[in-house]
Amino acid sequence: MEFGSVFIAKTSLMAGVTPAKPVDQRYGRNLHLLFPIDGGIIVRSAPGTQDLVGRSDMAWLNNWTPYSLYVATPCQAVSVFVPDRILGESADPTYRLPIIASRDLSLRNPVREFVRSLTNDGAPTDRLPAYLVEKLILEMTLSLLLETQGMRKISASSSVEQSLYARAMAYIAAYKTDPDLTPGKVASTMNISVRQLQRAFAAQDSSVNDEIRQHRVDTAVGLLSDPAYRHLDLGQIAQYAGFGGRADLRRAIAAVHGCTPTQLRVSA
């Protein structure tokens, strides 16, 4: 399935070894997120090395270096391919990602379930949902990258609040369009109290609600500024950006940009 620059595929692996060779560069370099579905997969990325990716794990791979996949019995996996330029947007583009993603990543399971649902339900045919799926996958991947790199740096500084903040921001970035996203839901996902979460954001001179609003406003502004979505009314813009309705959209735009959604659209 193709969503703009993002590709998602469900693959059936036969027992034995499946080699993955570097692709011709004219097809582009892609970061590959691998999610086993019903069995473990062994990744061999260098002579004498192998990493077991369990059915609840995620692997960081790419299509510019060779590797092979080994399974003892047939199984399925979901692969997500995103342009390698996303690495340049991460905190440390030179950071070498581990093959096995940390199980402490707050978005690992949500991303797994989201991409699995896409392969089960099929690709949306309407242009706007496909556009939003592309943006969501890119943001989820960037959030996973930032959280992976942030966990490494944060563990060195032993800052619990910074760790909570990084994890929460990753979750907010991925689920900002969910109208039911609240500080309570973020805290529950992270298995902490709302008070702990609020303290972590206060240490960054911010708040959970402010960050949720800012992410939604950014999404709405992107849709309002794009001529391709002139046909959408403000109610639809509000829905796709995660707001409860037009009134919520107007209030948020006014608070952040000091104008109305209509004024933003006219000036674009």
C-alpha positions in Angstrom: 0.0 0.0 0.0 1.3 3.4 -0.9 0.6 6.6 1.1 2.5 9.3 -0.7 6.2 8.7 0.3 5.3 5.9 2.7 4.9 2.2 1.8 3.3 -0.5 4.0 3.3 -4.2 3.1 2.2 -7.4 4.7 4.7 -10.2 3.8 4.5 -13.9 4.1 7.9 -15.4 4.9 8.5 -19.1 4.0 10.6 -21.3 6.3 14.3 -20.7 5.7 16.3 -17.7 4.7 15.0 -14.7 2.8 17.9 -12.4 1.6 17.3 -8.6 1.3 19.8 -7.0 -1.0 20.5 -3.2 -1.2 18.1 -1.6 -3.7 19.0 0.4 -6.8 19.4 4.0 -5.5 17.0 5.3 -8.1 14.2 3.8 -6.1 15.3 5.8 -3.0 16.8 5.0 0.4 14.2 3.9 2.9 14.2 3.2 6.6 12.5 -0.1 7.2 10.4 -0.8 10.3 9.7 -4.6 10.6 6.8 -5.9 12.8 6.5 -9.7 13.0 2.9 -10.8 13.4 2.7 -14.5 14.3 6.2 -15.7 14.9 9.8 -14.7 15.6 12.2 -13.6 12.9 16.0 -13.8 13.0 17.8 -10.9 11.3 21.3 -11.6 10.1 22.9 -8.2 9.2 26.6 -9.2 9.2 28.6 -12.5 9.2 28.2 -14.2 12.6 25.6 -11.8 13.9 21.9 -12.5 14.4 19.1 -10.7 16.3 15.8 -12.4 17.2 12.8 -10.1 16.6 9.9 -11.6 18.6 6.3 -11.4 17.6 5.8 -8.4 19.9 9.0 -6.7 18.9 10.0 -4.1 16.2 13.2 -4.1 14.1 15.0 -1.1 12.7 16.3 -2.0 9.2 17.1 -0.1 5.9 17.2 -0.9 2.2 20.8 0.3 1.5 22.6 -2.4 3.5 22.3 -6.2 3.0 20.6 -8.4 5.5 18.7 -11.7 5.6 15.6 -12.9 7.5 15.4 -16.4 8.8 12.2 -18.2 10.1 11.9 -21.8 11.3 8.2 -21.9 10.3 6.2 -19.8 7.9 5.0 -16.5 9.4 3.8 -13.1 8.4 5.2 -9.6 9.0 4.3 -6.0 8.4 6.9 -3.7 6.9 6.8 0.1 6.9 9.1 2.0 4.6 9.7 5.7 5.1 12.2 7.9 3.2 15.6 8.0 4.9 15.5 11.9 5.0 13.6 11.4 8.2 16.9 10.5 9.9 18.1 14.0 9.2 15.2 15.4 11.3 16.1 13.2 14.3 18.1 14.4 17.3 21.3 12.7 16.1 21.4 11.7 12.4 24.7 9.8 12.9 23.2 7.6 15.7 23.3 4.0 14.8 20.0 2.5 15.5 19.9 -0.9 17.2 18.3 -3.8 15.2 15.8 -4.5 18.0 13.8 -1.5 19.1 13.6 -1.0 22.9 10.5 -2.5 24.4 10.2 0.7 26.6 9.3 2.8 23.6 5.8 4.1 24.4 4.8 4.2 20.7 6.0 0.7 19.7 2.8 -1.1 20.4 0.5 1.7 19.2 2.4 1.9 15.9 2.3 -1.9 15.5 -1.5 -2.0 15.9 -2.0 1.0 13.7 -0.1 -0.4 10.7 -1.6 -3.8 11.2 -5.1 -2.3 11.1 -4.2 -0.6 7.8 -3.1 -3.9 6.2 -6.3 -5.5 7.5 -8.7 -2.8 6.4 -7.0 -1.8 3.1 -5.8 1.5 1.9 -8.2 4.5 2.1 -9.4 5.6 -1.3 -10.1 9.2 -0.5 -7.2 11.5 -1.0 -7.3 13.2 2.4 -7.3 10.1 4.6 -4.3 8.8 2.5 -2.6 12.2 3.1 -3.2 12.1 6.8 -2.0 8.4 7.0 1.3 9.5 5.3 1.8 12.4 7.7 0.8 10.2 10.7 3.3 7.4 9.8 6.1 10.0 9.3 5.4 11.6 12.6 5.1 8.3 14.4 8.5 7.2 12.9 10.1 10.4 13.8 8.7 10.1 17.3 10.1 6.6 17.6 13.5 7.9 16.5 13.5 10.8 18.9 12.4 8.6 21.7 15.0 6.0 20.9 17.8 8.6 20.8 16.3 10.5 23.7 16.2 7.4 25.9 20.0 6.9 25.3 20.8 10.6 26.2 18.3 10.8 29.0 19.5 7.6 30.7 22.9 9.2 30.9 21.6 12.3 32.6 19.3 10.2 34.9 16.5 12.7 34.5 13.2 11.0 35.1 11.2 14.1 34.2 13.0 14.5 30.9 12.3 10.9 30.0 8.6 11.2 30.7 8.5 14.4 28.7 10.1 12.8 25.7 7.8 9.8 25.8 4.7 11.9 26.2 5.7 14.2 23.3 6.2 11.2 21.1 2.7 9.9 21.9 1.1 13.4 21.4 2.8 13.8 18.1 1.4 10.5 16.9 -2.2 10.8 18.3 -2.8 14.5 18.1 -5.7 14.0 15.7 -7.6 11.8 18.2 -10.3 14.1 19.6 -10.3 12.0 22.8 -6.6 12.7 23.5 -6.3 14.2 27.0 -3.6 14.5 29.6 -5.4 11.6 31.4 -5.2 9.4 28.4 -1.5 10.2 27.8 -0.7 9.5 31.5 -2.7 6.2 31.4 -0.8 5.0 28.3 2.5 5.7 30.1 1.3 4.1 33.3 1.9 7.2 35.4 -0.3 9.7 37.2 -1.5 12.9 35.6 0.3 14.8 38.3 3.6 13.1 37.4 3.0 14.0 33.7 2.1 17.6 34.5 5.3 18.0 36.6 7.4 16.7 33.7 5.9 19.3 31.3 6.1 22.1 33.9 9.9 21.4 34.1 9.9 22.2 30.4 7.9 25.4 30.9 5.0 23.8 29.1 1.8 21.9 29.7 0.2 18.8 28.2 -2.9 20.6 27.0 -0.8 23.4 25.4 1.3 20.8 23.5 -1.8 18.9 22.3 -3.4 22.1 21.2 -0.2 23.3 19.4 0.1 20.0 17.5 -3.6 20.2 16.4 -3.2 23.8 15.4 -0.2 22.9 13.2 -2.2 20.2 11.5 -5.2 22.6 10.9 -2.9 25.3 9.6 -1.3 22.8 7.1 -4.8 21.9 5.8 -6.0 25.5 5.6 -2.8 26.6 3.8 -2.9 23.8 1.2 -4.9 24.7 -2.0 -5.6 21.0 -2.5 -8.0 21.2 0.5 -9.9 24.3 -0.3 -13.1 22.2 -0.7 -13.1 21.3 3.0 -15.2 23.4 5.3 -14.1 24.4 8.7 -16.0 21.6 10.4 -14.1 19.0 8.3 -10.8 20.8 9.0 -11.6 20.7 12.7 -12.4 17.0 12.5 -9.3 16.0 10.7 -7.1 18.1 13.0 -8.6 16.5 16.2 -10.7 19.4 17.4 -14.2 18.8 18.8 -15.8 21.2 16.3 -15.5 24.6 14.6 -15.7 26.6 17.8 -12.7 24.7 19.3 -10.8 25.2 16.1 -11.5 29.0 16.0 -10.5 29.4 19.7 -7.2 27.5 19.2 -6.3 29.3 16.0 -7.0 32.7 17.7 -5.0 31.8 20.8 -1.9 30.7 18.8 -2.1 32.9 15.7 -4.3 35.8 16.7 -6.6 35.4 13.8 -9.5 33.3 12.5 -9.2 30.1 10.4 -10.8 31.9 7.5 -8.2 34.7 7.6 -5.4 32.1 7.6 -7.0 30.4 4.5 -7.3 33.7 2.7 -3.7 34.7 3.4 -2.3 31.4 2.2 
